[in-house]
Amino acid sequence: MSTSEVRQFTDPLTGRCITQLTGSDERSVHGYFDIPPWSPTTGRIAFTRIAKSGDKAAICVMEEDGSDLRQMAESSFFSSNDGAMAQWSHDGKLIYYKDRRDRETLICSIDPDTGEQESMPGSLRMLSPCAPLNAYHAHAGGSFATDKAMLDHEDGGAFLQDLETGESRLVASVADCIELHPRKDEIRGWHLYIKHTKWSRDGKRVLFVFTNEGKNLKYIENPMVKDLYVMNSDGSGLHYVGPFHAHPIWHPNSSDILANCFWGDEDWQSFVLINSVSGERRIASRAMMGTGHPSYSPDGRYMVVDYVPHTTGVATLELIDTETDDIDTLVRMKVRDHTHSGTHLHPVWSRDGNKVLYASDASGVAQLCVIDV
């Protein structure tokens, strides 16, 4: 059964027309701010809808304008923050999502035209934009970063998976990262793990985060480890890039990495571009402090940033012209529960750079909205 839940409204602050694509009383969320939910071939949007009971989620698809909304599959392995990570294959033919059966994590696919489904062991994070490959992170004994698993430095790390054969292989272990780290002798016995495997726009390299975040205070493992590493698309050439603070994402040039970082002696964060080869750093924009989930338009000129002051209950999406450093507010909205168990806006660019999609719980339930920029 297909339907449409679309409604449009005008943002009172900016005067822009916002298209709210979903209107269910169940939560609707997209994958992440670095994963476009639009098909690269048809423009259809894939997303996750979470049941009120919280024990299952539906994998859904709709046309770019929100019409023909259909449920395609179900998952029992998801989060309120990014759902089941629903995303399109590089050729736009399949929707992939994560699931779990009998404690085994799975990566599943469905053809939205035929309904044909397949599954294989694995843990979905991000699909290559150019090939049938999945880059994900896992720990010894499963995908969860338990205290015991984080002490097994040989078996946990970054994996590459061939989606045609289902074969997964560990290409960068925690132990490998330790050996390249400038503090390697200090951190060898620490609770360390890898997360956020992300493909460059050209599909030639993968970055990931190496950290003990969340365990550094519990086990007094300080100063905290939180660093970026990069490797080639086949897992070779593992390279230490350097520390950062939050939300790394590839620049469209597939050479620089954008992240929120502290700069010099400043006690606030800035938007910083880090060269993935040399580690050289430069300011991306001074239009505002480094915050939220910043990302570049496909042409590399504009940044979109979600700005969520914790004391106001109101958030905005800001558009920064990186050539002029001018800033423009796209939309202003209420924020009900801006936590990882609530709703993060996660603004994400369309593949053509004409639209930004985000999740908003201003109505009390997470809904997907689109702005034509």
LINKA-V246280 format. One record per residue. RES is the residue in one letter. PHI is phi in radians with two decimals (999 if undefined). Layout:
[[RES/PHI] [RES/PHI]]
This chain:
[[M/999] [S/-1.94] [T/-2.77] [S/-2.44] [E/-2.11] [V/-1.21] [R/-2.54] [Q/-2.10] [F/-2.59] [T/-1.79] [D/-1.22] [P/-1.15] [L/-1.43] [T/-1.79] [G/1.35] [R/-1.39] [C/-1.48] [I/-1.89] [T/-1.80] [Q/-1.55] [L/-1.40] [T/-2.09] [G/-2.59] [S/-1.36] [D/-1.52] [E/-1.90] [R/-1.15] [S/-2.10] [V/-2.38] [H/-1.75] [G/-1.12] [Y/-2.99] [F/-1.31] [D/-1.90] [I/-2.17] [P/-1.08] [P/-1.41] [W/-1.45] [S/-1.11] [P/-1.24] [T/-1.97] [T/-1.89] [G/1.43] [R/-1.09] [I/-1.90] [A/-1.84] [F/-2.75] [T/-1.97] [R/-2.05] [I/-1.75] [A/-1.11] [K/-1.01] [S/-1.17] [G/1.36] [D/-1.81] [K/-2.72] [A/-2.42] [A/-1.83] [I/-1.58] [C/-2.11] [V/-2.44] [M/-2.60] [E/-1.19] [E/-1.02] [D/-1.58] [G/1.61] [S/-1.37] [D/0.93] [L/-1.36] [R/-2.37] [Q/-1.53] [M/-1.88] [A/-2.81] [E/-2.19] [S/-2.38] [S/-1.93] [F/-2.28] [F/-2.79] [S/-2.32] [S/-1.22] [N/-1.39] [D/-2.38] [G/1.06] [A/-1.72] [M/1.01] [A/-1.01] [Q/-2.74] [W/-1.62] [S/-1.15] [H/-1.06] [D/-1.69] [G/1.28] [K/-1.54] [L/-2.23] [I/-1.80] [Y/-1.80] [Y/-2.73] [K/-1.72] [D/-2.64] [R/-2.60] [R/-2.40] [D/0.91] [R/1.24] [E/-1.70] [T/-1.41] [L/-2.26] [I/-1.94] [C/-2.05] [S/-2.37] [I/-2.50] [D/-1.50] [P/-1.20] [D/-1.59] [T/-1.85] [G/1.42] [E/-1.16] [Q/-2.13] [E/-2.48] [S/-2.59] [M/-2.68] [P/-1.06] [G/2.69] [S/-2.46] [L/-1.25] [R/-2.24] [M/-2.64] [L/-1.57] [S/-1.10] [P/-1.34] [C/-2.22] [A/-2.68] [P/-1.35] [L/-2.30] [N/-2.10] [A/-1.85] [Y/-2.56] [H/-2.06] [A/-2.64] [H/-2.12] [A/-0.98] [G/1.54] [G/2.63] [S/-1.66] [F/-1.69] [A/-1.50] [T/-1.33] [D/-1.01] [K/-1.16] [A/-1.08] [M/-1.28] [L/-1.65] [D/-1.59] [H/-1.47] [E/-1.58] [D/-1.73] [G/-1.72] [G/2.76] [A/-1.67] [F/-2.09] [L/-2.03] [Q/-2.20] [D/-1.42] [L/-1.32] [E/-1.47] [T/-1.79] [G/1.47] [E/-1.21] [S/-1.98] [R/-2.47] [L/-1.28] [V/-1.95] [A/-2.57] [S/-1.46] [V/-1.02] [A/-1.08] [D/-1.06] [C/-1.19] [I/-1.02] [E/-1.14] [L/-1.65] [H/-1.45] [P/-1.13] [R/-1.94] [K/-1.00] [D/-1.18] [E/-1.33] [I/-1.81] [R/-0.98] [G/-1.70] [W/-1.53] [H/-1.48] [L/-2.07] [Y/-2.72] [I/-2.04] [K/-2.63] [H/0.96] [T/-1.29] [K/-2.41] [W/-1.35] [S/-1.20] [R/-1.08] [D/-1.55] [G/1.28] [K/-1.64] [R/-2.50] [V/-2.26] [L/-1.86] [F/-2.69] [V/-1.78] [F/-2.04] [T/-2.76] [N/-2.14] [E/-0.96] [G/1.63] [K/-2.05] [N/-1.13] [L/-1.39] [K/-1.07] [Y/-1.87] [I/0.93] [E/-1.76] [N/-2.23] [P/-1.14] [M/-1.03] [V/-1.63] [K/-2.73] [D/-2.34] [L/-1.81] [Y/-2.20] [V/-2.34] [M/-2.46] [N/-1.32] [S/-1.16] [D/-1.74] [G/1.61] [S/-1.45] [G/1.15] [L/-1.02] [H/-2.48] [Y/-1.39] [V/-1.73] [G/2.51] [P/-1.33] [F/-2.71] [H/-1.93] [A/-2.78] [H/0.91] [P/-1.34] [I/-2.71] [W/-1.17] [H/-1.26] [P/-1.01] [N/-1.32] [S/1.05] [S/-2.07] [D/-1.67] [I/-2.10] [L/-1.62] [A/-2.71] [N/-1.46] [C/-2.46] [F/-1.38] [W/-2.13] [G/1.03] [D/-1.63] [E/-1.20] [D/-1.71] [W/-2.19] [Q/-1.53] [S/-2.23] [F/-1.43] [V/-2.15] [L/-1.73] [I/-2.03] [N/-1.21] [S/-1.28] [V/-1.75] [S/-1.55] [G/1.41] [E/-1.08] [R/-2.13] [R/-2.63] [I/-1.27] [A/-1.47] [S/-2.84] [R/-1.92] [A/-1.12] [M/-2.77] [M/-1.17] [G/-1.22] [T/-2.71] [G/1.04] [H/-1.96] [P/-1.45] [S/-2.67] [Y/-1.60] [S/-1.12] [P/-0.97] [D/-1.50] [G/1.42] [R/-1.55] [Y/-1.90] [M/-2.02] [V/-2.00] [V/-2.39] [D/-1.61] [Y/-1.94] [V/-2.25] [P/-1.06] [H/-1.32] [T/-1.79] [T/-1.78] [G/1.27] [V/-2.31] [A/-2.23] [T/-2.35] [L/-1.84] [E/-1.94] [L/-1.91] [I/-1.94] [D/-1.51] [T/-1.28] [E/-1.42] [T/-1.88] [D/1.15] [D/-1.30] [I/-2.26] [D/-2.38] [T/-1.37] [L/-1.49] [V/-2.77] [R/-2.18] [M/-2.59] [K/-1.26] [V/-2.17] [R/-1.54] [D/-2.54] [H/-1.54] [T/-2.36] [H/-1.21] [S/-1.67] [G/-1.91] [T/-2.25] [H/-1.68] [L/-1.15] [H/0.80] [P/-1.09] [V/-2.36] [W/-1.38] [S/-1.21] [R/-1.17] [D/-1.64] [G/1.37] [N/-1.63] [K/-2.35] [V/-2.22] [L/-1.87] [Y/-2.63] [A/-1.85] [S/-2.28] [D/-1.87] [A/-1.02] [S/-1.45] [G/1.84] [V/-2.36] [A/-1.07] [Q/-2.27] [L/-1.62] [C/-2.21] [V/-2.27] [I/-2.05] [D/-1.47] [V/-1.74]]
